[in-house]
Amino acid sequence: MNVKNMKTVKNLPRHIGIIIDGNRRWARKHGLPTLAGHTKGIIGVKKIVLYAQKLGIKILTIYAFSTENWKRSETEVNNLMKLFEKFIDKNIRDFHQRGIQLRHLGKLQRLPLSLKKKIKRAISLTKNNKSIILNIALNYGGRDEIKRAIQKIIKKRYRAKQITEDLISQNLDTKGLPDPDLIIRTSGEQRLSGFLLWQASYSELYFSKIYWPDFNEKELDKAILDYSQRQKRFGR
């Protein structure tokens, strides 16, 4: 389907989360080094962001690097950090002109200083944009996010009786945003791997067998169409 036809789909998700997975397996499949898979994968991020914007999706959250991914080899981690910097350098001005707002989910502390600075500048530059919100989950873990939210609440000296689900939500990295309607994971794996654990309680899940570097607009259409045919009851 083209963009025009997709826009007529009823029950279009407002917020989509994507666990991008399969870069390394894609590289092995094609006899290429790991870096080639990550490079092609990060190029694909922009294509999906721009397409989601055209469809009218309001929020797109990309799971780019987890708190557990630090366990990978130093070379691979360093290459990924450089790719993230290049992604910002190459795209942030264009994103700003297109009205895309960039936000970061996760902890900035452990990231390289140069990357932290670029993330902060990108957030500041695009903070007033309204077309679509792009959340990049970088050095992010769902349990870590919940832990940090509880720590914030304790520091604010709330009493036990004052702690509500809404209060916890307002202290998460996604403060002020609706929970994801649809979460997509590529590569055939069928787990959340710590992605938006609090926010995903009623999200619809879609697992694609396609490795992320091959996940394109057509594959996103498939996920959205599948979602549009489901009924959410929220326990009713």
N, C-alpha and C positions, 0 to 999 in steps of 0.2 A: 504494500500500500504506500501511496505517497503522503506527504505531509498534510495536504488538504483533506484526504480521506481519513487519515488518522485523527485529525482534529474533530471529526464527527463522531468518534467513538465515545459512547456513553461511559461514565464512571472512569474518566481518565485520572490516574493517580496524581495527587498534588505533590507528594514527596516520594522520590525513589532513592533507595540506597543500593549501591553496587559494591560487592566484594570482588575486586579484580584479581583473578587467580589464573594461573596456567602459563605465565610468561616463560618460565624456565623449561617446562615441558614442551612448549611450542618451539623453543630454540633447539632442544634436543631432537625433536621430530624432524626439523629441517637441517640438522647437522651444523648448527651455528652455536657460537658461544652464548653463555647466559646473558651477557650484556645486550646482545642483539635482540633477545626476547623482551627484555625490559625497555629497550629503546623503542621498539615497535609498539609495545604496550602503552607507553606514555604518550606516544603520538595519537593513539586511538582514543585517549581520554578527551582530547579537545574535540574530536569528531562527535563523540557522544554528547558532550556538553552542549555544543552548538545545535545538535539535532533535538535534544531534549528542550532546549529553549524555543526552537521553532514549533514544537508540538504544544507548547504552553505549560510544560512542567514548571512548577514554581520553585522546587528545591531538589537538588541532586547532591547526594552525599557519596563520595568515593573513598573506599577503604584502601589507602595506598601503602601504608607501612604500619605494622602493628608493634606493640611493645615487645612481642616475642620475636620479631624479625631481627632484632639485634644479635640473636644467636647465630645468624648466618655468617659466612666468612667475612673477614675485614674488607677484603677486596670487593666483594659483592655489595656490602653495605656502603662503602665509600663511593662506588659507582652509582648506586641508587641516589645517594645524597646529591651528587653532581647532576644527575638527571633531573631531580626535583628543582634544583636551582636553574637549570637551563629551561625547564618548563615555564617557570615564572618569568625569567628574563625574556623569553620569546613571545609569551602570550599575554602578559598582564595588561599591556597597553591596549591590545585588541579587545580583550575581555572588558576593559573599562569602557571603551567606545561602544561596545555592544550592550552595555547596561548590566553586565554580570557582576554580582557581588561575591567576593571571595571571603570565606571564613575558614578558620582552622579548628579542628577537633583534636584533642590530645595534649601532650605536654611539650612545650617548646624547649625546656631546659636542656635536654640531652642532645638536641640537634646541633649541627655545626653552626658557629656564630654567624657566618655569612648567610646561611640558609635562614636562620632566625630573623635576621635583619630584613631579608627580602620578603619573607612571609608577612612581617609586621608592616612593611611599606605597602605591600599589595592589599592587605586588609584595610589600611588607612585610605589608600587611593580609591577603593571601590565601595567603601562603607555605605554610601548613599544610593547605590544603584538598586533598581527595583525589578528588573526584568526576570532574573532568576538568581537564586542563591546557590553557589557552589561551595559545599563543605568538603574540605580535604582532610581526611582523617590520617594524620601523619604522626607517628609515635603515639598511637592510640590503642587503648584496650578498654573494653567495656567494664571490666571489674575495676580497673584503675580509675576510670571516670567516676564510677559510683563511690569509690573510696574517697576521691578528692571532693566529691559533692558533700559527703558526710563530714569531712574535715572542715569544709567551709561553713556548714551549718553549726558545728560545734564552736568554731571561732566566733560566730555571731551570737553565741550564748542562747540559742533557742532551748526551751524546755521540752521534755519528752512529749507532753501533750500537744505541743505546737507543731510537731513534725508530721506533715501530711505528704501524700504523694505529690501534690502540686508543689510543695516547698522543695522536695527533692528534685523534681523536674526543673525548677527554676535555678538550681545550682549545678546542673549538668552543663556540659559543653554546648549542648543544643538549646540552651535557654531561649525561650520565646518562640521556638519553632514547633510546628506540629510533628508528631511522630511519623515515621515513614509508613506510607500505605503499602509499598511494595519493596521487597528486598530481593535483589538478583545476585546469584553467585555463579560465576563462570567456571569452566574446566571440569564439571561433573561432580565435584565435591558437594556434599550435602550437609553442611554445618555452618554455624554463624561465626565460629572462631573468634568470639569476643566482640563481635560487631554490634554496637547499639543494643546491648543486652536489656537495658531498662526500657528503651524506646520501642523495641521490636515485639512487645508482648502481644500485640494484635496485628502485626504486619503480615501481609501475604508473602509467602516465600516462593521463589521461582529459581530452579536450578537448571542452568544451561550446560550442555556437554561441550560447548565451544570454548576453546582456549581464549583468554582475553585478547591477545593480539588479532584474532580473527573475529571478534565480536563487533558487529557493525550496526548500522541503522536498522537493517532488516531484522536482525536478531533482537534488537530492543523493541521493535514493533511486535514481534512474537510474544515477548514477555508481557507487554502492555495489553495486548488482545486477550491473552490468557487471564490476566488479572481482571479485565473488564467483565469477564463471564462468571466471576466468582461472587458469592454473597457473603458479606461480613455481618455476623450476628452479635458480636461483642458479648458473648455469653448468654444472650437472650434465647 
